[in-house]
Amino acid sequence: MPGYRLTLYIAGRTPSAERALANLQRICAKDLHGQYEVSVVDVTEDPQRAEQARVLATPTLVRELPPPIRRVIGDLSDHAAVLVGLNLAPVEGA
């Protein structure tokens, strides 16, 4: 069983969606050490799933496991902010 379950919500194959996917792949390879499961949901093809997940903007990355659910919106280009947003790295100065 994976340690992290992540879902990336995108709206079509836009440049922003492609950047988010590439950045997510880099983050997973570098920081999650094979202990993850990633799924990608295109909200143009599956709007109901996005609605159920309460995704209002894309791209949005949702960490479903471990609880609690965490979300990061954007193309995931700020590596440190993504790690903090997903609660995978300590907040500096804390």
N, C-alpha and C positions, 0 to 999 in steps of 0.2 A: 504494500500500500504506500502511495506517495506521501511525503511529509507535507507537501504543498499542493493544493489544487487551485489553479489559476484559470480564469476565463477572460479572454480579450474580446471585447465587443467593438466591432468596426462597422463602418457604413460603406460597403463597396471596397474596391481595390484602389483607393485614393493614395496619393503620395504620403499623406499623414498616416494612413493605415499601414502602409508598407514600412514606414519608418518605425512605427510602434511595434510591429511584428519583429523586425530585425533587432530593435533594441531589447525586446523581451527575450529573444533567443540568446543574445549576448549576456543578459543578466542571469538567465537560468543557467547557462553554461559556466559562468564565472562564480556565481554566488549560491546556487542551490544544489550543486554537486550531485545531480542525477536524482534528487529526491523530490521530483515534481511531476505533475500532470498538467498539460496545457490544452485548452480547447479554444477555438476561435469561433465566434458567432458573428455572422454578417447580419446586422439588424434589418437590412433591406430584404433579406430572404427569410428571416425569422423574427419579425417584430414582436410577436407574442412573448418570446423568451426574453427579449430585452425589457419588455414591459414588466414581466414577472420579476426580473432582477432589479427593476427600478433604475434602469440606465437611461439617463436623459441626454447625455452627450457622448460623442465618439471621437477618438478611441477612448475607451475606458477599460482599465484592467481591474478585475475583481479577484481578491484572494478569498476563496471560499473556505479553505482549510489551511491551517488550523483556525478555529474560531478565535476571536470574533471576525466577522467579514470586514475586509478593508478594501478601499477603492482608490485608484489613482487615475486621474483624467489627463489625457494629453498623449503626445507621441513617445513618452518614456525616455526622452533624450537626456534628462538630468538624472544620471545614474544614482547619485547619492539621495536625491529627493524621492526617487522611486523606492529605494531600500527603506528609507525612513517612513514613507507613506504606507508601505506594506508591513511595517514593523519588523523588518529584517535586519536593521542596523540601529545602533544606539543613537539617540539625538545628542549632538555635540553640546557640551555645556550642561548636560543634565546630570 
